[in-house]
Amino acid sequence: MSDAEATQKNIRTLLNRIGNYTKCPACQTEMWWVTHKNGKKAPYTLQAVVHFNECKAAEGFGQSQRQKPSNFEDHAPEKRTTASRAPAAASSETRS
């Protein structure tokens, strides 16, 4: 068995232990739904990547199907930047 085959076997074993096996309804790729510590689920493939990143039909899945309200940008919270912090007080003393 080559290293690549052994790695893929190990990934399949891991995914079978931590995820729920299924096939993508759009492209029929094997994938496993894995629940993360935060409770959110993501579909992983044998390449150990999230399937949404490689499926051509991913635009039709999940959150992208939901419509944002037309005034969404008006109510979106402002992004915080480090530039909005007050500058540190400059010391008038100099070290020699």
N, C-alpha and C positions, 0 to 999 in steps of 0.2 A: 504494500500500500504506500503510495507516495505521500509526501508531507501535505500536499494540498487536499488529498482525499481524507487523510487523517484529521486535518483541521476541520473540514466540512462535516465529518462524522461527529466530531466533538461539539461543533456548533449545533447540529441537529439534536444531539443528546441533551445539551443545555436548554435549547428552546422547548423540547418536549417536557422538560422538568418544570420550567417556569412559565410557559405560555400555553395557549389553546390553539391547536392546529386548525387551519382552514385554508381555503384557496380564495384568491382575490376574485370577486364576482365579475370583474371587468376583463382581466387578462389571464386568469387561472393559474397565477404563480402561487407556489406553496408559501404560506406565511403563518406566523404564530402571533396571536395577540398577547402582548406582555403588559402586565399592570405594573406601573412604576410606584415608587414609595409615596408619591403625591396622589395616588389613586387614578391617575390618567392612564389610558391604554394607548399602545402604539403597535402597529403591525410590523414585525421584523421578518426578514427573509434569511435564507441560508448564507447570504453574503454578509450577514450581520449588519444590515442597514435598514432603516425605516422604509417600508415599501412605498410610502407616499412620495419619497424622493425619486423613485425610479419608475413608477407606474405612469403610463401615458394618459390614463383616465383619472388620475388623482384630482384634477380640478373639479370633478363632479362629486367628490367625497366630502363628507363632514362639514366643517365650518365654512368652507368656501361656498356651500349651497345657501347659507343663511344670508339674507339681505341686511345690510346696514341701513339704518334710517337715513333719509335724505339730508337731515340736519346733523348727522353724526359728528362731523368735524367741528360744528359749533359747540358741542357739549363734551368733546374729548378733553381729558385733563392735559394741562400743559406739561411738557417734558422738562424735567429738572436737569440743569447742567451745572457743572462745577464752576462755570464762569459767574453764576449768580451768587456765589458765596462772597462774603465780605473779605477783602484782602487782609492778610495778617498785618498787625501793626509793625511798622519798621522800627528797629532799635536805633536810637541816636548814639549809642555807645559803640565804639569800634574796638576790636581786640588788637593788641599788638603782638 
